[in-house]
Amino acid sequence: MSTVVLDKNKDKEKDKKADLAGPGIGDYKELEKILPRDYRSLLTPKETQQAIFQVKRYIEDNLCKELNLMMVEVPLIVDVESGVNDMLDRDGSRTPVQFHISNDRNLHPIDAQVVQAATKWKRAALKQFDCKVGTGICTDMRAVRKDYFLDHDHSAYVDQWDWERVITAEQRNLDFLKAIVGKIWKVIVGAEKFAQSLFPQLEDARYPNLPQKLTFLHAEEILEMYPDLPRKQRETAVLQKYPAVFIVGIGWPLKDGYPHEMRAADYDDWVTNTHGQTGKETHGLNGDILVWNSVTKRRHELTSMGIRVTAETLKQQLTISKQLDFMKLPYHQAILNDKIPLSIGGGIGQSRTLMQLLRKAHLGEVSVTVWPKVLKEMCAGKNIFVLE
């Protein structure tokens, strides 16, 4: 094999590995090239606020209706010892904000963390709220993810509809996963039509509506389609064919040696072999909804979700991830000892979804948070005005 070919192969491997390192574009010079030109918001700032709250209410109400959920309160901070904070991935690249509460002169102190998501908390909460099979909870979750690169669709401030529903052992299969995803997609498509009924100017030929039908593809299938591309480029390519996809099985190491994307080992099930249901070498009972954003002309993730781990699959995934020490934590012990229900759950990005439905170029147009001066000035030069 020639040196040139070897170098190209090394570059491909380097790109694939780098693509797993974390979210965000990572370079403001690159971001400036990506932000849309000739952008004009279809809604005024006042109309945007009106749309945000009405569309949020529509999604919340209909998500609860479709999935048989009830709204509950959700923590912003959790005790470190509980092990319920979401680590987001398994490479340790994204760590939570942590602080010490001295309490009564350190006699009864608490080491606390700001949640990165309520993924694990929700499953334990199903038992707290006495949820039966077929019922569950939905939260208006707020979180902080300090290790994001702040670009047009990543923010240190995170808002999600974090939801969870009790299931049976028999429902731990691809058909059930797809049925639940279909219900969520119905709500999102309905929300787009609802927003346009309130503000007809959102129905613009430049920005096609979401398709009625979602395309399901396994991570293994997408790698077969684009074997040489890193994950984000694979997603971009597949969205040119299918403008809305659910990628099934995110976390399992693929044939090229890398998972489609890193996934934490202790909530979604990405290890279960689904060959019996697909006839192919596929794994995982989880996935993401991605759409093509016609404003930014980029891939756009709306939700991550999955059927949760059992005691057995938790052990397998912690072994693969070399995190068996987690098993001593209360949350993990509850799974290992069948103290909390089997479940399915996920997080739907509120600002991400509103950005898509309201035809916005930047998350800062629909949520208030911190942005660096360089980004705000760059956006203003392109008629993108982030909220202060």
C-alpha positions in Angstrom: 0.0 0.0 0.0 1.4 3.4 -1.0 2.4 6.1 1.6 -0.3 8.4 0.1 -3.0 5.8 0.7 -1.8 5.1 4.2 -1.8 8.9 4.9 -5.4 9.2 3.6 -6.5 6.3 5.7 -4.9 7.9 8.8 -6.6 11.2 8.1 -10.0 9.4 7.8 -9.4 7.7 11.1 -8.3 11.0 12.7 -11.5 12.8 11.4 -13.7 10.0 12.7 -12.1 10.1 16.2 -12.2 13.9 16.3 -15.9 13.8 15.4 -16.6 12.0 18.7 -14.9 14.6 20.9 -18.0 16.7 21.6 -20.6 19.0 20.1 -20.2 22.4 18.4 -18.3 23.6 15.4 -15.3 24.6 17.5 -14.0 27.6 15.4 -15.6 31.0 15.0 -13.9 31.6 11.6 -15.5 28.4 10.4 -18.8 29.4 12.0 -18.8 32.7 10.1 -18.7 30.9 6.8 -21.6 28.7 8.0 -24.0 31.3 9.3 -26.6 32.1 6.6 -26.3 35.1 4.4 -29.2 37.5 3.5 -31.1 36.3 6.6 -34.2 38.1 7.8 -36.3 36.7 10.6 -39.9 36.0 9.6 -41.1 37.1 13.0 -40.5 40.3 15.0 -39.0 39.9 18.5 -42.5 40.4 20.0 -44.1 37.9 17.6 -41.3 35.4 18.3 -42.0 35.5 22.1 -45.8 35.0 21.4 -45.0 32.1 19.2 -42.5 30.5 21.6 -45.0 30.3 24.4 -48.0 29.1 22.4 -46.0 26.5 20.5 -44.4 25.3 23.7 -47.8 24.8 25.2 -49.0 23.0 22.1 -46.1 20.6 22.2 -46.3 20.0 26.0 -50.0 19.3 25.9 -49.9 17.0 22.9 -46.8 15.2 24.0 -48.6 14.3 27.3 -51.7 13.3 25.4 -49.9 11.1 22.8 -47.6 9.3 25.3 -50.0 9.4 28.3 -47.7 11.5 30.5 -48.2 13.9 33.4 -46.2 17.1 34.0 -44.0 17.0 37.1 -41.3 19.2 38.7 -37.7 18.4 37.9 -34.5 19.2 39.8 -31.9 21.8 38.7 -29.3 20.5 41.1 -28.7 17.0 42.4 -26.5 15.3 45.1 -23.2 14.0 43.6 -23.6 10.8 45.7 -26.9 9.9 44.0 -25.3 9.2 40.7 -28.3 10.5 38.8 -26.7 13.3 36.9 -26.4 12.8 33.2 -22.8 12.4 32.0 -24.0 12.7 28.4 -21.2 10.5 27.0 -18.7 8.0 28.3 -15.3 9.6 27.5 -15.4 12.1 30.3 -15.2 15.1 28.0 -18.3 16.9 29.4 -18.4 17.4 33.1 -21.1 19.0 35.2 -20.9 22.3 37.2 -20.2 21.2 40.8 -20.3 23.1 44.1 -20.1 22.5 47.8 -23.0 23.4 50.1 -21.4 23.8 53.6 -24.8 23.9 55.2 -24.6 24.0 59.0 -20.8 24.8 59.3 -20.0 21.7 57.3 -21.7 19.4 59.9 -24.2 18.2 57.2 -22.7 19.3 53.9 -23.8 18.4 50.4 -21.7 18.2 47.3 -24.1 19.2 44.5 -24.1 19.3 40.7 -26.1 21.3 38.2 -27.9 18.8 36.0 -26.8 18.3 32.5 -30.1 16.5 31.8 -32.6 14.7 33.9 -32.2 11.4 32.0 -31.5 9.1 35.0 -33.5 11.1 37.6 -36.7 10.5 35.6 -36.5 6.8 35.7 -36.3 6.8 39.5 -39.1 9.4 39.6 -41.5 7.0 37.8 -41.5 5.0 41.0 -41.8 8.1 43.2 -45.0 9.1 41.3 -46.3 5.6 41.2 -46.5 5.4 37.4 -48.0 2.3 36.0 -47.2 0.5 32.7 -48.2 2.8 29.8 -48.0 6.0 31.8 -45.2 8.3 32.6 -43.9 11.8 33.3 -42.8 14.9 31.4 -40.7 17.7 32.7 -39.8 21.3 31.6 -36.1 20.7 32.2 -33.4 23.3 32.5 -29.7 22.4 32.6 -26.2 23.7 32.1 -23.6 22.1 29.9 -20.4 24.2 30.3 -18.2 22.2 27.9 -20.1 23.0 24.7 -18.6 25.3 22.1 -21.1 28.1 21.8 -22.2 28.3 18.2 -25.5 28.7 16.4 -27.2 25.5 17.8 -25.2 24.8 21.0 -25.6 26.7 24.2 -24.4 26.4 27.7 -28.0 26.7 28.7 -30.2 23.7 27.8 -34.0 23.4 27.9 -35.7 20.1 27.1 -38.9 18.3 27.5 -37.4 15.4 29.4 -40.0 12.6 29.5 -40.1 8.9 30.7 -42.7 6.2 30.5 -43.1 2.8 32.1 -42.9 -0.2 29.8 -43.0 -4.0 30.1 -40.1 -6.4 29.2 -42.0 -7.5 26.1 -42.0 -3.9 24.8 -38.3 -3.7 24.7 -38.1 -4.1 21.0 -37.6 -2.0 17.8 -41.3 -2.0 16.8 -42.3 -0.4 20.1 -39.5 2.1 19.9 -40.6 3.1 16.4 -44.2 3.4 17.5 -43.2 5.8 20.3 -41.0 7.8 18.0 -43.9 8.1 15.5 -46.1 9.6 18.2 -43.4 12.2 19.0 -43.0 13.0 15.3 -46.7 13.5 15.0 -46.6 16.2 17.7 -43.6 18.0 16.1 -45.2 18.1 12.7 -48.5 19.2 14.3 -46.6 22.0 16.1 -45.2 23.3 12.8 -48.7 23.6 11.4 -50.0 25.2 14.6 -47.2 27.8 14.5 -48.1 28.6 10.8 -51.8 29.0 11.7 -50.8 31.6 14.2 -48.2 33.3 12.0 -48.9 32.6 8.3 -45.6 34.2 7.2 -43.8 31.1 8.6 -45.2 29.2 5.6 -42.4 30.2 3.2 -41.3 28.4 0.1 -37.7 28.8 1.0 -38.2 26.6 4.0 -40.1 23.4 3.2 -42.3 21.9 5.9 -41.2 18.8 7.7 -42.3 15.6 6.0 -45.3 13.7 7.4 -43.3 10.5 7.5 -40.0 10.0 9.4 -37.4 7.7 7.8 -35.8 5.1 10.2 -32.2 4.1 9.5 -29.8 2.1 11.6 -26.4 3.5 12.4 -24.9 0.4 10.8 -26.8 1.1 7.6 -25.6 4.7 7.4 -22.0 3.6 7.8 -22.5 1.2 4.9 -23.8 4.1 2.8 -20.9 6.4 3.7 -18.0 4.3 5.0 -15.4 7.0 4.6 -17.2 9.9 6.2 -17.1 11.0 9.9 -20.4 10.8 11.7 -21.6 14.4 11.2 -20.8 14.3 7.5 -22.7 11.0 7.2 -25.7 12.6 8.9 -25.5 15.6 6.5 -25.3 13.3 3.5 -28.2 11.1 4.5 -30.4 14.2 5.2 -29.9 15.2 1.6 -31.9 12.0 0.7 -34.3 12.0 3.6 -35.0 15.4 5.2 -36.1 13.8 8.5 -34.5 10.6 10.0 -34.5 8.6 13.2 -31.0 7.0 13.5 -31.4 3.8 15.4 -28.6 2.3 17.6 -26.3 5.1 18.7 -23.5 4.0 21.0 -22.6 0.5 19.8 -19.1 0.3 18.2 -19.6 0.0 14.4 -17.5 -1.9 11.9 -15.0 0.9 11.6 -14.3 0.6 15.3 -16.2 3.8 16.4 -19.7 4.2 17.6 -22.0 6.5 15.5 -21.7 8.9 18.5 -20.7 8.4 22.1 -23.5 7.6 24.5 -23.4 7.2 28.2 -23.5 3.6 29.4 -26.1 3.8 32.1 -29.4 5.0 30.5 -30.1 4.1 26.8 -29.7 0.5 25.7 -27.3 0.5 22.8 -25.9 -3.0 23.3 -28.9 -5.2 22.6 -28.5 -7.2 19.4 -31.5 -6.6 17.1 -30.5 -9.0 14.3 -33.7 -11.0 14.9 -35.8 -8.0 14.0 -33.8 -6.5 11.1 -32.1 -9.5 9.6 -28.9 -7.5 9.7 -26.0 -7.0 12.2 -27.7 -4.2 14.1 -27.6 -3.2 17.7 -29.4 -0.8 20.1 -32.8 0.3 21.1 -32.2 4.0 21.1 -31.7 6.8 18.6 -31.9 10.5 17.6 -34.3 12.5 15.4 -32.4 14.7 13.0 -33.9 17.0 10.3 -32.5 19.2 7.6 -32.6 22.9 8.6 -33.4 24.9 5.5 -32.4 28.2 7.2 -28.9 27.1 8.4 -28.6 24.5 5.6 -27.2 22.1 8.1 -28.1 18.9 10.0 -30.3 19.7 13.1 -30.9 17.3 16.0 -34.2 17.6 17.8 -34.4 14.8 20.2 -32.4 11.9 21.7 -34.3 9.0 23.2 -34.3 5.3 23.9 -35.5 2.2 25.7 -33.5 2.1 29.0 -31.0 -0.5 30.2 -31.9 -3.5 32.2 -29.7 -4.9 34.9 -28.0 -7.2 32.3 -27.5 -4.6 29.6 -26.3 -2.0 32.2 -23.5 -4.5 33.2 -22.6 -5.1 29.5 -22.4 -1.4 28.7 -20.4 -0.4 31.8 -18.0 -3.2 31.0 -17.5 -2.0 27.4 -17.1 1.6 28.7 -14.8 0.5 31.5 -17.0 2.2 34.1 -17.9 -0.8 36.3 -17.2 1.4 39.4 -20.5 3.2 38.7 -22.3 0.0 39.8 -22.0 1.0 43.5 -24.0 4.2 43.0 -27.6 4.3 44.3 -29.1 4.8 40.8 -27.2 1.9 39.3 -28.0 -0.3 42.3 -31.7 0.4 41.8 -31.5 -0.9 38.3 -29.3 -3.9 39.2 -31.8 -4.9 42.0 -35.0 -4.2 40.0 -36.0 -1.4 42.3 -37.1 1.0 39.5 -39.3 0.3 36.5 -38.3 -0.7 33.0 -38.8 2.4 30.9 -38.4 4.4 27.7 -37.6 8.0 27.6 -35.9 10.9 26.0 -35.2 14.6 25.8 -36.7 16.9 23.1 -34.7 20.1 22.8 -37.1 23.0 23.3 -34.9 25.8 21.8 -33.7 23.5 19.0 -37.3 22.6 18.1 -38.5 26.2 18.2 -35.5 27.3 16.1 -36.6 24.8 13.4 -40.3 25.6 13.6 -40.0 29.4 13.7 -37.3 29.4 10.9 -34.6 30.9 13.1 -30.8 31.0 12.3 -29.6 30.9 15.9 -30.6 29.4 19.2 -30.1 32.9 20.8 -33.2 34.1 18.9 -35.5 31.8 21.0 -33.6 31.5 24.3 -31.8 33.9 26.6 -28.3 32.9 27.7 -24.6 33.9 27.5 -22.8 34.3 24.2 -19.3 35.6 23.6 -18.9 39.1 22.1 -17.3 37.7 19.0 -20.4 35.6 18.2 -22.9 38.4 19.0 -21.0 40.8 16.7 -20.7 38.2 14.0 -24.5 37.4 14.2 -25.5 41.1 14.1 -23.5 41.6 10.9 -25.7 38.9 9.4 -29.0 40.3 10.7 -29.2 37.6 13.4 -30.0 39.3 16.7 -29.7 37.2 19.8 -31.7 37.9 22.9 -30.0 39.7 25.8 
